[in-house]
Structures are given as C-alpha cells and as structure tokens.
Amino acid sequence: MSIIFALLVLSFLIFFHELGHFLVARWCGVRVEVFSIGFGKKFITKTYKGTEYTLSLIPFGGYVRLKSLAMMQDHASDKTDCLDTKHPLKKIAILLAGPVFNFLLAFFLFCVVGKMGIYQLLPVVGEVQKDMPAEISGLKSGDRIISIDNKHIVSWKELYDLLGKVESKSIYITFLRGDSKMQAVIDPKITESKNIFGESVKRAVIGISVRGDRALIKYNLLDSIYFAWQQSLDSAGMIIQGIKNLILGLIPLSQISGPVGIVDSMAYASKQDLTLFLLWVGLISINLGIFNLLPIPALDGGQILFVLYNWISGKEVNKSTERFFMFFGFVIIIFLMLLGLYNDAYRLIYE
C-alpha cells in the first residue's frame, strides 16, 4: 500500500511541475493543447476549453504541449496564441515555471514540517574535550547552548551550522546551566574535516559532543518560514554539490538512483514518520526542479539556452541542429534512467 501511495505522491510532484508550465503559459496568452501526466498509452483523456488533459500509462514524467507554428495544420488560423510569437522573456518564464513550482512546493512542505514540529537533537553539551576551547572557556557537560553571537538556536543542527560559518574570530555563547543563564567567549580552532561527499572542508570546532537529548521542536509562523528557507537552501546546495561531484567523477555512477529507488525510499519514509516523509518529498521536489534546469536540450534548462541564443543572436537555431541536440538530450536522459533502474534493481537484489 505504501508503494502505491509513494507512486501517487511522485505523480503529484510531476503534476505540480507541469501545472507551473500550464498556468504561466495561460497567463502569457499561450494556448496549451495537451496537459499530460505520464508517457505512453493514454487511458484517461478529457478535453476542456481547448486543452486535452491526459493521464498516461507510465507515471514517471509528464509534459504540456503548447501551440506552436511548427505544429499548426491550418497556417491561416490565429497565431497570436502561439508560443513562437511571444517575447523571449515570456518563453523563459514559461520554462522556468515548472522548476519554480517544485521549489515553492518544497518550501511549503518544509513550512508545514516546521509548524507540525520535528524531533531534533537538542544543543546540550555531552563530552567536553580536555584542553579544547570549550573547556578553557568554562563549558561543562549538561550545559544547554541557546545562542551563538546573539543568534538563537534550538537544535544541535543549528549549532553545527553556525559553527560551520565561523572563521577564526571569537564567538559569544549563551548557555543554560540549570536555571542560570551564563555567557562565555570562545576562540574556536579551525580544523579540516570531511563532508558527506568525502571532500576536505575547513570548519570551526570548540571541543564538545552532543549528549543525545531529543525533543519535538515546533516553530512559530515566522520561524517556520526561516526553517523552510534554510531547509530549501541546504537541500538545493546538497543536490547541486552532488551533481557537480558526479560530473567530476568524485561520486561513482552506482550512486545514481532511478524511479524505483525514489519510490522505495518514499514508501519507507511514509512508514516511519509523517514529518520525515514530508521532508523527503520536499527534497525530491527540489531535486526534480534542479534536474529540469540542467542545460540538457530535452529539459527546461536546455530549452532556456535555445531561447537565450535566439534572443541574443537574433537568429533561430537551425532546425537540424536543434533536432540533433534534442536527440542527444533524450539519449542522456534515457541513459540516466536506465542506469538508475539498473542501480535500483542491483540494490534490491543484492543489498
């Protein structure tokens, strides 16, 4: 049952992406001829106000087909609602709308998580390392850190993130010891460590470990918006870094996951906790938005490059050249999908 639910959620993410293209196209005065969720054989079709709405057999994808001069059979009919006749900025807005809707959906889901509350590690000090800045400044096990440089924190992650932004200056820490509020000035040490991609990064350390206390942390409306913003930035940054490292060969191709892996992980998350599931759906939505912005001709990012070239040069891309790049783009996408499916199957069978 959870697999079916995960499939429906993935289809909704695709629907929401295409809805962005659809709404902005209509707003820009472009006729939408087909709004399809999925590819392959059509099994539900409904035409309403000149648009054919379709649900197809394979739910991993979707598209909107906009009216264009190339697809018109009656060349004497009205051309004002064709995509080709619109200003380049409107074309770019239509192409950007899908990814932007994915980002907005993820932001909304993260806001919901912030308001619902999420179990997080509290910023309570566990072990204090000998002769490290925290011990020298008087911090002790059991102290609960509540702010760094007057920036309020409620979780260990916020503490970790703030320390990651410190360079070599002194920091002012406010903490609770029992019922007493105390302050300390700490001069952190800058060390090198490995991030999740195995890269060496410099960060500040003060010589403390987390005690392990957890609590349900709920944010007010303003703080939940900030939480959602930070979560969106962190998710996007992690995905972009992962793509960059994949291109550079720092991450093996075996780490690429396909639709089966995505659905499986969503199904697992749905069994664990609603907030975990919503966080995972938000992450996948951002992933979908970023993937569609890649400069691959068959994707939104590649189409934006074509529009920019036409706009800047004042010349249309040669049709045969465009067809070649589109074919090349589809080959890349199909290769990534097949590779993802192979990796998913391998993990399901052997792991």
Buried (B, 14 or more C-beta within 10 A) or exposed (E): EBBEBBBEBBBBBBBBBBBBBBBBBBEBEBBBBBBBBBBEEBEEEEEEEEBBBBBBEEBBBBBBBBBBEEEBEEEEEEEEBBBBBBEEEBBBBBBBBBBBBBBBBBBBBBBBBBBBBBEBBBBBBEEBEEEBBBBBBBBEEBBBBBBBEEEEBBBBBBBBBBBEEBEEEEBEBBBBBEEEEBEBEBEBEEEEEEEEBEEEEEBBBBBBEBBEBEBEBEBEEEBBBEBBEBBBEBBBEBBEBBBEBBEEEEBEEEEBBBBBBBBBBBBBBBEEEEBBBBBBBBBBBBBBBBBBBBEBBBBBBBBBBBBEEBBEEEEEBEEEEEEEBBEBBBEBBEEBBEBBBBBBEEBEEEE
